[in-house]
Amino acid sequence: MEAVPKIPFQNIVFDLGNVLNKCDLEYAIARLASSSLLNAKDIRKWLMESDVIDRFDAGGLSEEGFNQTVSTILGWNGSIDELREIWEQMLSPDMEMVELMLQLRREGFYVYILSNINPMHARLLDRSLHFIRDAHGYIFSCECGLIKPDPRIFEHLLAKFNLNPDQTIFIDDRKVNTEIASTFGITSILHESPAKTRSLLVNLLLDATFSPLPLGRFWGRTESPPHSRERLCY
């Protein structure tokens, strides 16, 4: 019996936080602690254990509501504009991963972004996160009212962009998110570093036996890719 040829991947879906972006939570905690009654340790504990971030990301808490919650719980005495500044400055693009996304698009892949993101970070779309507009599409949790790992947000992703899960790769830094994506038949990569993600991505693309793309060019070469995968994994 002949082996069934693998379906070539066409779609690459990226997470934002700690994938395309670097997220410096400790910076935000330190800034909050400088104008709050609670110390950095207690603020970190509250952020990790409360549902405030999830509600903010899901759009269930407005910027004003988030500011009021922070002021009440932490004794924060700053303004909402100061809080916006702190939340915005905690993010910076991971240019190695951004360039990977742009390379994939240039080589003919469809690239998308699926992110748990709050309104304060979403407003960076036309500033430090302007690269998001280079994707073929994006889904923000605060706009659709769903957050990962809720399976419904993956259903929304597939339906909104009419994606075939067998042709889709999802890259995220949280294992629970990649595990849920996999239940839909989406191939997932747990992001730990740009180099490792690139390596895993190369292996997946080379395994798609009828890939329509010149992978040698994708990896910065003009000649055809060598048979040895190890030479491409860097």
N, C-alpha and C positions, 0 to 999 in steps of 0.2 A: 504494500500500500504506500502511495506517495505521501510524503509529509505535506501537511497543509501549510502553504506559505503564510508567513506572518504579515499582518496588516501594518503598513508603514505608519509611523507616528506623524501627525500633522499639527497637533496642538500642544503647546507648552504653557502651563498655568503656574504663575509665580505667586507666592505669598509676598507681602511687603515687609512687615516687621521682622528684623533679624534675618532677612533673606536679601531683598533688594535694598533695604534700609538697615543701618546700624541704629539700634535703640539703646540709648544710655539712660536707663532707669535710675541709676545711682546719682547721676547729675540732677535729675528732677527731684529725687528724695532730698538731696543736700540743699537744693534751693528752697524746697518747701520747709525743711527743718529750720532754716535761717529766719523764717517769719512765722513760725507756728509754736504752739505750746508743747507739742510732742517732739521727742527727739527722732533722729533718723531711724533708729532701730524700730521704734513703735510705729512710725509712718510706714516703713517697709512691711511690717507685719500686717498692718491694716490694709494696705493695698493688695497684699497677697491673699488675705483671708476673706475680705469682704467681696460683695458682688458689684461694687461701684464701677469698676472698670468694664465688666461685662455689660452692665446696663448702659454705660456711656457709649460703648462700642456698638450696641444694638440699637441706638437711637432712642432708648427709653428715658434718657436723661439729657436734657439740653445743656448747652454750655453754661447757662445761668444756673441751672440746677446742679451741675457738677461743681461749680464755684461755691454755691451755697452749702453743698454737702461737705466739701473740703474745709470751708470756713467753720462749719459747726463741729465736725468731728476732730479736726486737727487744731482748731484755734488759729487757723490761718488768718492773718490780718492784711494780706495783700489784696490788690484789686483783680478783677476778672481779666484785665489786660495783662497784668503781670503773670497770671496763671496761664494765659494763652502763650505768652512768650516762653515760659518754662516748658510747656508741653511741646511747643514747636521746636525749641532748640535741643530737645532730647533726641531728635531724629536727624540723621545725615545719610545721604545715599552711600551704599556700598558700590563704588564705581566698577569694581571687578564684576560684580553680579549684574549691574545695569548694562555693562558692555556685553556680557553674555546674552542678555535678553535682546539687545539691539542686533547682535550678530545673528541670532536665530531668526529674527524678523528679516534681516537682509538676505538670508539664505532661503527664504520662502516658507518658513514655518509661521503658523498663526500663534501669536503670543497674547496671553491674557493675564490679568491680575485678580486675585481673590483675597480680600483682606478684611480682617477684623480691625476696623479703624473708626475712630471717634470724629466728631465734627471739627474739633480743633486741628487735628492732623489732616483731615480731608481738605481744609482750606489751603493747605500747602500745595495743592494740585498745580497751581500756576506759578509756584515759586520753587522751592528746593525739590519738590517732587514732580516737576514738570515732565520728567521722562515717562510718567504714567500715560501721558497722551500719545506716546509712541507705541503703546500696546494696541492690539486690535479691539480690545474691550476690557472693561474692569467692573468689578462688583465690590461696592463698599458696604460693610455690614450696617453702618449707621443709616444707610439709605434704604436697604431692603428689610431691615428689622430682624435679621438673622445673623447669628455668629457661629463660626466654626467652634466645636466640631458637630454642631447640629446637622444631621443628614440633609435637612431641607435646603440648606444653603448650597449643597452640592447638586441637588436636584435642580435648584434655581440656575446654577451655573450651566449645567448641561442643556437645560431647556432654553435659556435666554440666548445662548450662542449656537444652539443646535449642534452640540459637540457629540461625536461618537466616543464613548469612554475608551473603547479599544484603541483609539488613535490619539489618546490624550495622556500626557505626563503632567503630574502635579508635584510641585516643589514647595515644601514647608518645613519649618524648623521644629515643629511639635509632632511627636509621634502619634498622639491621639488623632490629630488631623489627617495625617497620611493613612492611618489605619481605616478611618471612616471613608476616605476617598477610595481606598482599595475595594471596599465593599460594593462600590458601583462599577467595578471593573476598570477603574482608572489606575494606571501604573504610577506609583508614587516614589519620590525620592525624599528621604529625610535629610534636610540640609544641615551640615555641620561646619563646612568650610567651602569657599569658592572652588578650591582645587579638587576637593572630593566630589562635590556636586558635578563639576565639569567632567570628571572621570566617569562617574556613574552614568551621566548623560551620553557620553561617547559610547559606552558599552551598549546602552539601550538602542541608540540610533544605528549602531553597526549590526545589532541583532535583527533589526527590521530589514529582512533580506531584499526587499524591493524598494528601499528608500530612494525617492526620486532626486535626492539632493547630492551635490558634489561635496562629500564630507571633508575631503582634503582641503578644499577652499575654505570651508567653514572653520577648520582648525588652523587657518593661517597658512595654508599650503596651496600651490597651484597644481601639483601633481595628484594623481589618484592616491587614496590612503593606502598604507601598507597593510598586509594581512595581519600582522601582529598588533593586537589591540594595545599591548603594553606601551608601544611607541607613541600612541595617541593619548594616553592617560597621564596628564600632567596638570 
